[in-house]
Amino acid sequence: MLRCRPITVASAWLAAAAFAVPAAAQSALELPAPSPRAKVEQRVGVTDFSIEYSSPGVKGRSIWGGLVPHDELWRTGANASTKLTASKDFTFGDQAVPAGTYSLLTIPAASSWTVILNKNTALSGTQGYQEKDDVARVTARPQSTSPRERMTFLFSDTTDDAARLDLEWAGLRVSVPLKVDTRAQVGAAIEKATADAWRPHYAAGRYLMESGGDLDTAIRYLDTSIAIQPTWWNHWFHAQALAKKGRSADAIASAEKAQQLGKGDNTFESFFKEDVQKAVDDWKKGRS
């Protein structure tokens, strides 16, 4: 009679382990993608552009009018939709486009292409595409260029105000001009930065006043803040610093200016209005 050895938990585990492929070994295996992901970035003036796409190869195939048919909507790459991102408003061809991320699609033809920006960035190839979601459509004329095995996007001819977005593949180049109003963008940034310059001077003066620092320096910072942009904030803390220096008349004048500027401001009305009025009343009575 043949006797079988009893199977223990330990022996069963060892047997299973001998045939198991470690999960880490499975996940560590990487193979080249048929159409690898790619991303190109370019700053134009103060605007950041990027384009993300998957890059198919020629692989001996006929591309234009073959793998990529003429007069049909094309995802312009492979896998997920190609996406163009701009950090600020820009002009695509001759059409104004708000800052944001867009799917880039094309309709290739023998003599001219239609290049499309569409606000639906969740497209799967061309599935789900709707023309009503287009934000720009421009016409571009293809040009011959040196052969390129993989489809590639490039930013070229970059200046402070413009660049070209080039698509090159299989001996053909299609370009769309990009433009940005760098002068207006920088002008707006300068205006905002200088308008906000009251804040650091106010913060420095308030800190010195509240922390027992040098009051003359605190008043000087707050004077500078008020000169840049009078607000109820800088006037109120300016008044408190002046009162600490014993300059009650000046403190009252600055606090009353804070009251004028604070009218209608929710923070002032909810949290500071009563304190400012009490301080003014006290200073007028000669109390500090």
GISUL-V266865 format. One record per residue. N is the residue number from 1. SS is DSSP state (h for helix, s for strand, l for the rest). PHI is phi in whole degrees, 0 to 359 (999 if undefined). OMEGA is omega in degrees with one decimal (999 if undefined). Layout:
N,SS,PHI,OMEGA
N,SS,PHI,OMEGA
This chain:
1,l,999,-178.6
2,l,277,178.8
3,l,259,177.2
4,l,262,176.2
5,l,286,178.8
6,l,295,179.1
7,l,270,177.8
8,l,268,177.6
9,h,299,-177.8
10,h,295,-178.4
11,h,291,177.4
12,h,297,179.6
13,h,295,-180.0
14,h,295,179.5
15,h,296,179.6
16,h,295,-178.1
17,h,294,-178.4
18,h,295,-176.5
19,h,257,-176.8
20,l,282,172.9
21,l,263,-177.6
22,l,306,179.9
23,h,301,-179.3
24,h,298,-179.8
25,h,293,179.0
26,h,294,-176.3
27,h,288,-177.7
28,l,280,-177.4
29,l,284,177.9
30,l,240,179.4
31,l,236,179.0
32,l,299,176.9
33,l,281,177.8
34,l,302,178.3
35,l,227,-172.9
36,s,296,177.6
37,s,289,179.3
38,s,214,177.1
39,s,214,177.9
40,s,236,-179.1
41,s,234,177.9
42,s,206,172.1
43,s,265,177.1
44,s,239,-173.1
45,l,65,176.7
46,l,240,179.4
47,s,252,178.5
48,s,261,175.0
49,s,249,170.4
50,s,213,174.3
51,s,225,-179.2
52,s,243,-174.8
53,s,201,169.7
54,s,252,-165.2
55,s,250,178.4
56,l,288,177.2
57,s,253,178.5
58,l,291,176.8
59,l,54,176.0
60,l,77,-176.3
61,l,267,171.6
62,l,278,-171.9
63,l,269,-170.1
64,s,279,-174.8
65,l,83,178.0
66,l,240,176.4
67,l,302,175.3
68,s,253,-176.5
69,l,293,173.3
70,l,284,171.7
71,l,65,175.1
72,l,231,178.9
73,s,296,-176.9
74,s,233,178.8
75,l,293,178.8
76,l,65,-179.0
77,l,146,178.7
78,l,218,175.6
79,l,61,-178.9
80,l,294,-178.3
81,l,295,174.4
82,l,288,-174.3
83,s,233,173.8
84,s,252,180.0
85,s,237,175.0
86,s,229,-176.5
87,l,281,179.0
88,l,222,177.7
89,l,303,-177.4
90,s,207,175.4
91,s,247,-179.8
92,s,252,-168.7
93,l,67,176.9
94,l,242,-174.1
95,s,242,-179.5
96,s,286,-177.4
97,s,226,176.7
98,l,291,174.2
99,l,306,179.1
100,s,152,179.2
101,s,244,-176.0
102,s,223,168.6
103,s,286,177.6
104,s,249,178.0
105,s,233,179.4
106,s,219,168.4
107,s,238,-178.4
108,l,288,173.1
109,l,217,-175.5
110,l,297,-174.2
111,l,251,178.3
112,l,204,178.9
113,s,245,166.5
114,s,257,-179.9
115,s,250,-168.6
116,s,237,165.8
117,s,251,-175.6
118,s,232,-173.7
119,l,283,176.0
120,l,277,-177.7
121,l,267,-179.3
122,l,258,-179.7
123,l,296,172.1
124,s,254,-170.0
125,l,66,174.7
126,l,251,179.0
127,s,293,-179.0
128,l,91,-179.7
129,l,293,173.2
130,l,225,-177.1
131,h,300,-179.2
132,h,296,179.2
133,h,269,177.8
134,s,294,172.6
135,s,252,177.3
136,s,201,172.4
137,s,222,179.6
138,s,230,178.7
139,s,257,179.2
140,s,227,-178.7
141,l,263,-180.0
142,l,290,178.7
143,s,233,176.1
144,s,284,176.9
145,l,210,-178.8
146,l,295,-177.5
147,l,299,176.5
148,l,225,-175.4
149,l,294,-178.5
150,s,254,175.5
151,l,299,-173.4
152,s,221,170.3
153,s,257,179.1
154,s,222,165.0
155,s,260,-175.7
156,s,225,177.8
157,l,51,-175.1
158,l,282,171.8
159,l,233,177.1
160,l,288,-174.3
161,l,236,-172.0
162,s,202,173.3
163,s,201,171.5
164,s,245,170.8
165,s,261,-176.2
166,s,251,168.2
167,s,252,178.7
168,s,234,176.8
169,s,190,170.8
170,l,52,174.6
171,l,79,-177.4
172,s,224,176.4
173,s,232,173.2
174,s,235,-175.4
175,s,236,173.0
176,s,234,177.9
177,s,287,174.1
178,s,245,177.8
179,s,226,175.5
180,l,225,178.8
181,l,266,-174.7
182,h,298,-178.6
183,h,299,179.4
184,h,293,-179.9
185,h,296,179.5
186,h,292,178.3
187,h,300,178.3
188,h,295,179.3
189,h,293,178.0
190,h,296,-179.3
191,h,298,180.0
192,h,293,-178.2
193,h,296,-179.3
194,h,288,177.4
195,h,294,-179.6
196,l,275,-177.9
197,h,294,176.8
198,h,295,-172.9
199,h,295,-179.5
200,h,296,177.6
201,h,292,175.8
202,h,299,-177.6
203,h,297,179.7
204,h,294,179.8
205,h,295,178.7
206,h,297,-179.7
207,h,300,-179.0
208,h,297,-179.4
209,h,294,-176.0
210,h,281,-175.6
211,l,262,-179.9
212,l,81,178.6
213,l,282,-177.6
214,l,292,-175.3
215,h,290,179.2
216,h,298,177.5
217,h,292,178.5
218,h,299,-180.0
219,h,296,179.8
220,h,297,177.2
221,h,298,-178.6
222,h,291,173.4
223,h,301,179.8
224,h,296,178.6
225,h,301,-179.5
226,h,295,-179.8
227,h,295,179.0
228,h,286,179.4
229,l,202,178.8
230,l,292,175.8
231,l,225,176.8
232,h,293,178.9
233,h,299,-174.6
234,h,291,178.3
235,h,292,-178.1
236,h,294,-179.6
237,h,283,171.1
238,h,297,178.9
239,h,299,-179.2
240,h,295,178.3
241,h,294,178.5
242,h,297,179.0
243,h,297,178.6
244,h,296,176.9
245,l,275,-179.8
246,l,84,-178.3
247,l,262,-172.2
248,h,298,-178.1
249,h,299,178.6
250,h,293,179.2
251,h,297,179.2
252,h,298,-179.2
253,h,299,-178.7
254,h,289,178.5
255,h,293,178.5
256,h,293,174.6
257,h,293,176.4
258,h,299,178.3
259,h,298,178.8
260,h,296,-176.6
261,h,286,-177.7
262,h,275,-178.5
263,l,300,179.2
264,l,87,178.0
265,l,277,-173.2
266,h,298,-179.0
267,h,295,179.5
268,h,297,-176.3
269,h,296,-174.7
270,h,275,-169.4
271,h,237,-172.1
272,h,240,-171.6
273,h,305,-177.8
274,h,294,180.0
275,h,297,-179.2
276,h,295,-179.4
277,h,296,178.7
278,h,298,179.4
279,h,296,178.8
280,h,299,179.4
281,h,299,179.6
282,h,297,-178.8
283,h,295,178.7
284,h,293,177.3
285,l,274,178.2
286,l,86,177.9
287,l,259,179.6
288,l,252,999
